[in-house]
């Protein structure tokens, strides 16, 4: 209730401010009604890449540790992690610039499939990759949850905030190789017994802000699979360049 009240206050504060100072596209400066970019500038960043994934033979034979394609059924990548979008996410994650969250949230909504309700209705459970408690406390918010929760609550499926939890903190991943990422992430997520009952036999949509190698999503999806999820699909606001 308090979170919903806070969001409402933030929304109306932003509306009043934009009556005096109209919102402008972060790239070209043209006046816009919503989101962060105008439709023309958005085209340069839009990825909207949907990939169906198939497990590798060596994984199925028990000869390799899982990567994203082994445990995810599909992934939808909305934007390129580049330019002004990359800058905005870095300001949110590293500078705690919470005022950009609603703008990127509207960008995410603009890139979701046109029939959003029908697309979302295929999932029984929707959740997000959790931020570590330390980073959440430092920022005051959880980035994936803030970007996706308001879009996904009551929009098909069953949104479950904090379904997964961090069993331990991990070091920053951006300078690590794919194998080092997998080692660093191994065992970092867990599900409570209640959460295991929620996902058993269900089709789960797993959301995150940035998809780089897929290691984070693979680790979380593996936990959901072992808890009995019948399918796990991924959704990310942005994807690193080698995914384009």
N, C-alpha and C positions, 0 to 999 in steps of 0.2 A: 504493500500500500504506500509506504513512504517513498519507494523508488518511483512508483507511478505518479505520485504527487510532485516529486522533484522533476520528473520529465515534463509534466504539464506546465510547471512554473517556467522551466527553461524554454519550452516551446513558445509560450505567450510572451515571454521577455524578448525572444528573438523576433517574433512577429512585430512587436511594438518598435523595436530598434530598426527593423527593415522598412517600417513606414517612414522613418526619418532618413535612414541611410539605406537605399535600395541595395539588394544583394547583386553582386556582379560576378561574372565568370572569372575564375581564378587565373585563366590563361589570357583571354582577350579583353576582359574588362567590361564587356557588354552586360547590361542589366538582365537578370534572369529571375524567374519566379521561384525556382527551387533548386535543390542539389548544389553542386560545387562547380560544375562546368555547363556551358551552353551546349545545345545539341551538336553544333558544328565542331566545337573543340573536343567534345566527348568522343567523336568518331576516331580521333587519333589515339585514344587510350583504350577504347572498348576492345575486349578480346572475345568474350562470350564463347569460350571454347569448351565444348562438351566432349569428353573422352570416355568411352567404354573400355574397361580394363579387364584383362584376362590373366589369371595366375600363370607364372612360368613353370615349365615342366620340372626344373630342378627344385623348385619350392615344393611342388606337389609330391615329389619323390623324397622329400625330407633332406635334401642335400644343400639347401641354402636358407639363410635367414630371410624373413619376409621383407619385401619392399612394397611400395604403394600398390602396384598392380596385382600383388598377391592377395591382398586383404580388402581392397576397395573394389566395389563393383563399377563405379564410375566417379568422375570428378567434373564439376562445372567451375570454370575459372572465368571471372567476370571482367577483370581489367588487367592491363599490363602494369607491372610494378616498375614504373618509369616516371620521369619528369615530375609534374606537379602532384600526381597521385602518390608517388613514392615519397616526395617531400612532406606531404600532409600526414602520411602514416608515420613517418619518422618523427615528426613534431608531436604526434599523439603519443607514440610509444616511448620516446626518449626525453621529451620536454614536458609531458603531461598536458598538452594543449587540448583540453577536453572540448573547447568550443568548435573544433573541427569534426567531432564525432557525428553530430546530426547531419552535417553536410555530406560526409562520406556514406552515412546510412542511406540518405536519399539517392546517392549515386549507385549504391548497391541495389536498391529497389528498382532504379531505372534500367539496370542491366539484367534483372531476373527475367525468366521467360514471360512472354506476354500474358499468358493465362496462368498467372502466379498461383491462384487458389487451386486450380486443377493440378498444376505441377507439384505443389507442396502436399496435396492430398494423398499422393502415392506413398508418403512416409508415415510410419506409425509413431515414430519418436524423432524429435529434432533437438540437437544439443550442440554445444560448442567446445572446442579445445580450451581447457582451463588455463588461465595464467597462474603462475606460482603465487602462493599467499604473500610472499615478500614483495613481489612486484605489484601485486594488486594493492597491497597496503600503501606502497610508495606512491603509486599513481592515483589511487582513490577509485579505480574502476578496472574492469576486465575488458580489454579491447574487443575480442571477438563477440563477447556477450553484448556489449554496448552497441556494436555495429549491427548485430543480427536480431537480438531478442525482440525489439519493438516491431520489426518486420514480420517475424515468424510467429509470435504469440497469437493464438486464435486464428491462424491463417492456414489451416490444414496441418495434420499431424498433431503431435503433442509436444510442445516445447518444454524441455527439462533443463533449466539453468543448473549449472554445477552438477550435472549427472556424473561426469568423470571428475576425479580429484587428482591433484599432484601428490604422489607418494614421496617425492623428494624434488628439490630444486635442481635445475640444470644450468650449465654454463651457457653463455651466448653462443648461438650456432652459426652465425653468418660467416665466420672464418674457418669453419671446420669442413673437412671433406665429407662426402656422403657416408663413407664407412665410419668416420669419427662421429658423425651426427647420430648414426644408428646406435653406436656404443654409448654415447652420452645420454640418449633418450631411453635406452633399454630399462624397462621396469619403472619408468617415472610416472605412469598413470595407473589408477586403480578404480574399482567400482565397489560400492558398499553392497551388502546383501540385498538391500531394498532396490538399488539401481540394477542389480543383476536380474531381479524379477521383472523390472520395467522393460529391459531390452530383450529378454529371452523370446525367441521366435519372431522378433519384430524387424521391420525395415527401418534402418536408422539413417538420418541425414546428419553428418558431422561437419560443423562450420568452423572456419578459421579466417584470420585476416590475410595472411600471406602463405602461398604455396611455393616452396622453393624446390627441394628434392622430393618432397612427399614423405620424408622420414617421420616428421611429427604426426602427420595424419595416419601413416602406416602403424606407428606404435599404438596410437589411440584406437584405431580400427581393430588391431589385433586383440586388444583387451575386450572390446565389444563382441568380437567373434567368439572368443573363448567363453564369454558369458552367454552365448547362445543366440546372438543376433543373426537373423537369416540373411540379411543384406546390410552392407554399410556403404553409403555414398558420400562423396565429399563435395563441399561448396566453399570457395575461397573468394574473397574480394579481389585479391591480386595474385598474379603469378610472375615468378622470376623469368628472365628473358629466355632461358633455354626451354621453357614450356610454350613459347609462342608459336 
